[in-house]
Amino acid sequence: MPLLEVTDLRRTFQVRGHEVRALDGVDVTLGRGRTLAVVGESGSGKSTLGTIVAGLQPPSAGELRFDGEPLDSRRLRGPERRRIQMVFQSPLQSLNAKYRVETTLTEPLRLLAGLSRQDAATRVDELLAAVHLPTNLRTRRPAELSGGQQQRVAIARALAADPELIVLDEPTSGLDQSIRGRIVTLLRELQAERGLSYIFITHDIAVARACAHEVVVMQRGQIVERGDRSVLDDPQHPYTQTLLAAVPGMDPARGRRHRAAVAADPSAALDPEPTSLEQVTPVPTDDIDTEES
């Protein structure tokens, strides 16, 4: 049984008296321990899909089923909320600027995981270790952290609820190239260890190829192409071909990088294409964001 099933999902908005279709009949399925990359330009509807799945806004029509049961935004405001978590594009905006890291992580441990104050305090160090952050950062506030460290805290906050599915909305887009690759490696490592499922929303083709088991390409609220990540090697739809043609170093006809471009581009490290997540080599703890600490 799939973990998540989305059928004929629709979301409309009224803008200046006109109906805008953010989602128009979207169908997706996500298995356990799998990553679905949702690729498209701004305005394609990919973030709307993510926020509906995470229960942050209701659909206008359609059906969502989670673990075989109907899913709606009201259920995700109660205890069920812990099962689906979300990591946003800008951690500095999503993290409470007044909270120290330990408070940011303790809150979901107590509210969603039901831990006592003492047990939650112990778990904070475990969560920091899980995202390769030193425990001495627990007393810092978001503004005192680097961009990579902020996003790791946001990921740790999502993990605190012990979720089954994490919706990742452009989690690497604001990061430097080298840090972006490390975050992707971390996410793959956590998935292999914990059996997590991801909806990975991105416009970055290299990131999508590095992390996805399946890919859907969205345009104007509809899915125009879907398949495994080979879709990004041999796209059939003109819109997907256009997206790939806009990526420096990509061969528009085949969706593959020129060898010379790969050799010169540090993001080539994002394209190892392991046959299973267990083959991903974890990044050493002392090699994380050292240039930003």
Secondary structure, DSSP 8 states (H G I E B T S, - for coil): --SEEEEEEEEEEEETTEEEEEEEEEEEEE-TT-EEEEE--TTSSHHHHHHHHTTSS--SEEEEEETTEE--TTGGGTGGGGGEEEE-S-HHHHS-TTS-HHHHHHHHHHHTS---HHHHHHHHHHHHHHTT--GGGGG--GGGS-HHHHHHHHHHHHHHT--SEEEEESTTTTS-HHHHHHHHHHHHHHHHHH--EEEEEES-HHHHHHH-SEEEEEETTEEEEEEEGGGGTS--SHHHHHHHHTSTTEETTTTEE-HHHHHH-GGGGG----SSGGG-----GGGSSTTT-
